[in-house]
Amino acid sequence: MRPWVQSTAGVTLRVRAQPGAGRSEIAGLETRARGEVSLKVRVKAQAEKGKANQAVIETLAKALGLARSRLSLRSGAKARTKLIAIEGDPDDLAAALQRLVDET
């Protein structure tokens, strides 16, 4: 199972954030008890005043080689599990996400 869903506008990615980590990085896939699969993203930023949310977006954008403006938080501003919308060609984005998952 993949942590993203393609649409005509791009993809929606389920992310599990870990704020306050030693370094910002993509840490692979995580499967929760209910079977939900998420891409785990560790960030240095603390979970205060949206800093961790911005760090998650920055980390993902850098890992995917995309402009930050193409990523936006759809839900989960105050939760560890978030949905991130990524604008662009859905097939290209899905391929880039698959490469990212394969590398971790």
N, C-alpha and C positions, 0 to 999 in steps of 0.2 A: 504494500500500500504506500502511496506517495503522500507527502504532506502538502501538496498543492493541487489546485483545481484550475483548469484552463477555462477562459471565457473569451469573448470576442475582443475585449479590451486588454487582455494580458493574462495574468495569473493571480490567484489569491493563495498565499502561503501561510500555513499554520506554523508558528514559531513558539518555542518554549525558551523564555529568557532566563538567564542566570546573572543578575546584577551583582556588582561587587566582586567580580572574579579577578584573578591575578593579571589576566590579559584578555583582550578582546579577540574572539575567534569563533569560527564555526566548529561545533563539536559533534557533528554527526546527527543521526536520527535517534529519536526517543519514542518509545511506545508506552503510552499510559495504560492504566488498569482497564479502562473502557475500550481499549483497542485503538484510540486516536494516535496517529503518528504525527510527530512534530519535528521540525528542524531545530536542534538545540543551538542557541547562540549565547555565548558567554561574553559579557562586557564588563569593563573596568568600572564604569559609571555606577553610582548608587541609584537606587529607586526613589528618587526625590525630585519633585518638580519637573517630571518628564525627561530627566537627563538620561535615564536608562533606555527609554523608548527611542530617543534620538540616536543613542549609541547603537542600538540594535539596527536601526535603519542605515546608519553609516557603515556598520560592519558588513551588512548584507550587500549594500551598494558596492562597496570596495571589492568584496569577494566575487561579485557577479560582473564587475567592470561596468557598472551603470552609474548614471548621474543620480544623486540622492533625490532629486525632484521627481523621478519616476517611481519612487516608493512612497507609500503612505500607510499610516496606521488606520485600519478599518475598525478594529475592536480590540479590547483588552488593555486599554490605557493604564489601568490600575491592577492588572492581573499578570501573572507570569506567562500564561498562554495568550498569544496575540494572533490576530489575522492581519497580514500585511498585503496590500494590493500593490502589484508591480505592473506598470503600464508598458505595453510593447507587443511585439509579435508573440502570440502565445506558444507557438511551436519553438521559436528560438529561445524563449525564456525557459520553457520546460526542459529543453536540451541543456541549457546552461545550469539549471538547478540539478539535473541528473549528474552532470559532470562534477558539480560541487559536492554532491552527496557521495559520489564514487571516490573522490579524493580524500574524504574524511574517514 
